Amino acid sequence: MSISTTRPPAIVRRGPRFWWTSYWSMLRWVLTQHRFLFGVVLGAQVLMGVGAAIMYRFYIGEVDGTFAAYLVSGIPALSIIPVGFVMVPILVIQEKARGTHEYTWSLPVARLAPVAATFTVFAAISIPVAAVATWVAAGRFGVDLSLSAAALPVAVLVSLMGTSVGYGMAMAIPEPRITNLLVNVIVFLVLMFSPIVVPIERFPDWAEAAHRVLPFFHMANAIRSSVVEGLGTGTAESLAVMGIWLVLGWGAVAWVVGRRD
């Protein structure tokens, strides 16, 4: 009886085809694993977006058209920010606590496929709710929106950047308690001390300089220029700053992934 010494064909785990196969597999994995979390994500967006649109009307009463347009055009950013900077880091913290984070990274898929799948899912969730929040706010304040062709691409960039930074932060910080502390600081900073629904010129010089570096003002400013005509200024600068933060987020993820190999 002869024994075959022929080796089975090696499985090629590289190249575009393997990456796309990995991506779609991980996309199904993320949708299945976190389907119960999506309701929480939508709830957070409703509170920060639609809820803000309703509550600001109670707080400030009647306002002139320019201020109303500025406030309404900042609502989309208020709706998108908690998804990327709050919910995604919390997701990573929960995965680390349950042990599923290590299991996900042990799967035989392209290394960045789980990250790309997570970005896709949460970007797809955040943008429609942000659109609804903007529509509700426009109705509450009587603002006529003028959507440009750049509205959707800018919203995708804003969502992708926020998710990338949130994921990169949660992966790069080994201590979940520190990540949780930063998440709470970000929520407080965005709600109380960020020029999202008010002009940045109203802030002190030091705060304005800080927000020229931080992403929150630029997220709102880029969206504002695409939904209300004549209010957004320095859009190219905002897009450039968000591009830098996007690279930093992906860089943090790639650095952590590289250390694991």
N, C-alpha and C positions, 0 to 999 in steps of 0.2 A: 504494500500500500504506500503510495507516494504521498509525501507531504508537500503541499504547495508552499513555496517560499516567497511568493509574490506579495508585495506589500499593498494594502488598500490605497487607493488614490488619496493624496493629501487634500484636506479641506482648505481651500484658499480663503483666508479671512482678511482680505484687504481689497482695495479697489472700490470704485463707485457702486458696482452692483451689490457688494457685501454691505456697504454703508447704507444704501437705500433699504435693503432687506432688514437690516438691524433697526433702522429708523422706524419703519412701519410696524415691526414687531414690538418695539418699545412704546410706540404710540398707542397700540392696543393695550399694552401692559399698564401704562399710566391711566388710561381711561377706565380700565377695570379696577385698578388698585385704589384710585382716589375718587370713585364715582360718588361716594357719600360725602366727600369734602366739597363738591361743587356747589351744593346748596349753601354751605357756609360762605364760600367765596362770593356767590351772588348776593347773599345777605349783607356782607361787608360792603360790597359795591353799592347796593341800594342805600345803605345808611350813609355812606360817604358822598354819594353822588346825588341820587334823587332826594334823600333826606336833607342834604345840605341845601338843595334848591328850594325845598319847602320851608326849612327853618330860617334861612336868610331873609325870606320874605317877612317873617314875623319879627325878626330882629331889627331890620333897617327900614321897614315900611316903604313909603314911596321914594323912589330915587329917579334921577334924571336918566335919559336914554343912554348916555355914554357910560355912566357907571353901571347901569343894568347890563349893557352889552359886555362890559369888562368882567362882571361877575359871572354871567352866564357862560362866557367863553372859557372860564376857568374851571367850570364844573366837570368837563371831561377828564381833566388831569386829576381832580380830586377823586374821581371814580376809578381811574386806572392805577393810581399810585398804591392803594392798599393791596392790590393783587400782587404786584411785583415785589414791593418792599416789605410787605407784612405776611401775606398768606403763603407765598413761596418759601420764605425762610422758616415759617412755622411748619410747613410741610416737611422740609428737610429735617428739622428738629424731631418731629414725630417719627420719621423713618429711622433716624439714628436710635431713638429710644426703643422702637420695636425690633430693631435688627434687620429690617427690610432694606435699609440703605446699603449695608454690606452685601446682602444677597443680590441686589440689583447690579452692583458693580462687579459681581462674580459671574454674571451671565456672559455667554460667549457671543457678544455683540461688539460692534464698533464702540470705542471708549466714550465718544461724545454723543452717541445716539440717545442714551437716556436723557441727557441734558436737552438736546434739541427737541425731543418729544415733549418734555415738560414745558419748554418755552412755547411750543406750538399750541398745546392744550390751553394754557392759561392766557395766552394772547387772544386765542379764539373766544374765550369766555369774556374777557374784560372789555373788548371793543364794542360788542352789541349793547351791553349794559350801559357803557359810557354814552353811546348814541341816544339811548332812551333817557338817561339822566339829562342830557343836553336839551332834548326835546321838551321834557317836563319843565326844566328851568326857563327855557325860552317862553313857554306858555305862561308861567307864573309871573314873569317880568315883562311880557309883551315885547320881546326882542325878535326882530326878523333876522334869521340866520342867512348867511350867504356862503354856502359851501363851495369851496374850490375843488379842482381836480386833485389837489394835493392832500385833501382831508384824510382820505383812507390811508395812503402811504405814510403820512405823518403819524396817524394814530397807531399804525403797525410798528413804526420805529419807536414811538414812546412806550408802547406796551412791551416790546421786545427788550428795550434798554432796561426798563424797570425790572422785568423778570430776570434778565441776565445779571444785573447787579445784586438783586436779592438772593439769587441762587449762588452766585460766586461768594457773597459775603457769608452765607450759611455754611458753605463747604470749606472756605479758607479759615474760618474761626473754629478751632477744635472744641471749645467749651460751649455747649448749647445755652447755658445760662447767660453768657455774654451776648450771644446772638439774640436771645429773647429780650435782653435789656436794650440793645440797639434798636430792635423792632419797636419797642414802646417809645423810645426817644424819637424815632422817626415819625411815629403817629402824632406825638405831641408837637414836634417841630412843624410838620406839614399843616396841622389844623390851626395852630396859633401864631406861628412866626415865619410863614413862607408867603412870598408875593405871588400867590396863585389867583386869588379873586380880587386883589387890590394891586395898584401899580407899584412897581419896585421902587420908583422914585420917592415914595412916601416913607421908605425905610431909612434908618440912619446910614451914614456912609459905610461904616464897618459891616453892617448887616447886608447892605447892597453888594459890597465887594465879595462877601462870603457866598451870597446866592448867585453871583456871576460864575462861581466855580461849582457849586452844588447843582444837581440836576433838576430840582423841583421847579424852579422858576422857568427854566428852559423848556421843560415838558409842557407847561401851561402856555408859554409864549409861542411855541411852535404850533400847537393846536389852535390857539387864538387867531393866528394869522390865516388859518385855513377855514375858519368857520364864521368869522366876522370881519368884514372888510374895513381896513384902515386902522385897526387897533394893534396888530402885531408889529413890532419893530425889532430889527436885528435878528431876523429869522435865520439868516445864514450862520450867525454866531451860535444861536441856540442849537441848530442842527449839528454844528461842529462839536460843541460841548457834549451833546448827547452821544455823538459818535465816539468820543473819547471814553465816556463812561461805559458805553457798550463794549468797547475793546477791553477795558479794565475788568468788566464782569466776566467776559469770556476768558481773559487772561488768568484770572483767579481760578476759574474752573480747570483750565488746561494745566495750570501749575499743580493743583491738587491731584489731578488725574495722572500727571507725569510722575509725581512722587510715589504713586501707588504701583506703577509698573516696575 
